Amino acid sequence: MYHTHRSVYDRSIEKTREQVFINSLRKEFELSPAESHGVLELAERCLFGETPSNLGQIRFICASLTAKHGKSLKDQDLLEVSLNLDNGIDDLNVLKNQGPEALRQLKILRLTEEAYLSGGLLTQEDLGRILQVSSRTIRKDMRALQQDGNTIHTRGNDHDIGPGVSHKTQIIDHYLTGMTYHEIMRKTRHSATAVKNYVSTFGRMLIILNKGISRVIEISRLLNCSERLTKEYLVLFKKHKRGDHWPPVYIELIDQLQVMYPAKKKTGVQL
């Protein structure tokens, strides 16, 4: 038992901010391990680490997407990523309506995707450390999520699943195939508010496309989302499109948004 904990500890230490600093000193300045630790101690006395900029946000050292399997992480590229451990009211709604297990599984989806989009990959041990649970619990949660069709990017299985799509795109795909909000919430562990927001954003894209706007950069700006996510939405749009005709679900979604957010009428002012 002691050796197991020691092994987990050693691997965790390799992915700390301090170890990244030491590795940089050894690689860039060819310092010995003792010299590198000496410089680190001096830096720690003189400098302060960066604090998270947002409530609920943490910074974490993880393996880079370029890190190869089969080699120790201390000899590979690591990077620091920003992760949202607490997503506010949406997390609280999941906790209230679906329970602590669903909330933990939602965090696994969110944390792994945020790391992946930042160019990194978390391990099961990373997730256990962040969420303060055992690796066994993480493995159990991941099996449950994957059985429901969710894509999880981790260092252990990313080479088997390929690039995949974001959880937002998966949720919209479920909606377009006829799933109810309740079914989507159960499968993806998201709150009703989050699901509605993602579907609404896709509906806004339909309105934008209907107005003849097709450039990715312009659509991204109007939706206030990344170009990568916009491209995923456009692929999804083509997947459910029936030739030159839009399916009924597209028309219904646009109609719902127009009822919720009616256009303001222009009024003339008489002088």
Secondary structure in CASP SS format (residue, H / E / C, confidence):
PFRMAT SS
TARGET T0000
AUTHOR 0000-0000-0000
METHOD secondary structure of the structure
MODEL  1
M C 1.00
Y H 1.00
H H 1.00
T H 1.00
H H 1.00
R H 1.00
S H 1.00
V H 1.00
Y H 1.00
D H 1.00
R H 1.00
S H 1.00
I H 1.00
E C 1.00
K C 1.00
T C 1.00
R H 1.00
E H 1.00
Q H 1.00
V H 1.00
F H 1.00
I H 1.00
N H 1.00
S H 1.00
L H 1.00
R H 1.00
K H 1.00
E H 1.00
F C 1.00
E C 1.00
L C 1.00
S C 1.00
P H 1.00
A H 1.00
E H 1.00
S H 1.00
H H 1.00
G H 1.00
V H 1.00
L H 1.00
E H 1.00
L H 1.00
A H 1.00
E H 1.00
R H 1.00
C H 1.00
L C 1.00
F C 1.00
G C 1.00
E C 1.00
T C 1.00
P C 1.00
S C 1.00
N C 1.00
L C 1.00
G C 1.00
Q E 1.00
I E 1.00
R E 1.00
F E 1.00
I E 1.00
C E 1.00
A E 1.00
S E 1.00
L C 1.00
T C 1.00
A C 1.00
K C 1.00
H C 1.00
G C 1.00
K C 1.00
S C 1.00
L H 1.00
K H 1.00
D H 1.00
Q C 1.00
D C 1.00
L E 1.00
L E 1.00
E E 1.00
V E 1.00
S E 1.00
L E 1.00
N E 1.00
L C 1.00
D C 1.00
N C 1.00
G C 1.00
I H 1.00
D H 1.00
D H 1.00
L H 1.00
N H 1.00
V H 1.00
L H 1.00
K H 1.00
N H 1.00
Q H 1.00
G C 1.00
P H 1.00
E H 1.00
A H 1.00
L H 1.00
R H 1.00
Q H 1.00
L H 1.00
K H 1.00
I H 1.00
L H 1.00
R H 1.00
L H 1.00
T H 1.00
E H 1.00
E H 1.00
A H 1.00
Y H 1.00
L H 1.00
S C 1.00
G C 1.00
G E 1.00
L E 1.00
L E 1.00
T C 1.00
Q H 1.00
E H 1.00
D H 1.00
L H 1.00
G H 1.00
R H 1.00
I H 1.00
L H 1.00
Q C 1.00
V C 1.00
S C 1.00
S H 1.00
R H 1.00
T H 1.00
I H 1.00
R H 1.00
K H 1.00
D H 1.00
M H 1.00
R H 1.00
A H 1.00
L H 1.00
Q H 1.00
Q H 1.00
D C 1.00
G C 1.00
N C 1.00
T C 1.00
I C 1.00
H C 1.00
T E 1.00
R C 1.00
G C 1.00
N C 1.00
D H 1.00
H H 1.00
D H 1.00
I H 1.00
G C 1.00
P C 1.00
G C 1.00
V C 1.00
S C 1.00
H H 1.00
K H 1.00
T H 1.00
Q H 1.00
I H 1.00
I H 1.00
D H 1.00
H H 1.00
Y H 1.00
L H 1.00
T C 1.00
G C 1.00
M C 1.00
T C 1.00
Y H 1.00
H H 1.00
E H 1.00
I H 1.00
M H 1.00
R H 1.00
K H 1.00
T H 1.00
R C 1.00
H C 1.00
S C 1.00
A H 1.00
T H 1.00
A H 1.00
V H 1.00
K H 1.00
N H 1.00
Y H 1.00
V H 1.00
S H 1.00
T H 1.00
F H 1.00
G H 1.00
R H 1.00
M H 1.00
L H 1.00
I H 1.00
I H 1.00
L H 1.00
N H 1.00
K C 1.00
G C 1.00
I C 1.00
S C 1.00
R C 1.00
V H 1.00
I H 1.00
E H 1.00
I H 1.00
S H 1.00
R H 1.00
L H 1.00
L H 1.00
N C 1.00
C C 1.00
S C 1.00
E H 1.00
R H 1.00
L H 1.00
T H 1.00
K H 1.00
E H 1.00
Y H 1.00
L H 1.00
V H 1.00
L H 1.00
F H 1.00
K H 1.00
K H 1.00
H H 1.00
K C 1.00
R E 1.00
G C 1.00
D C 1.00
H E 1.00
W C 1.00
P C 1.00
P H 1.00
V H 1.00
Y H 1.00
I H 1.00
E H 1.00
L H 1.00
I H 1.00
D H 1.00
Q H 1.00
L H 1.00
Q H 1.00
V H 1.00
M H 1.00
Y C 1.00
P C 1.00
A C 1.00
K C 1.00
K C 1.00
K C 1.00
T C 1.00
G C 1.00
V C 1.00
Q C 1.00
L C 1.00
END
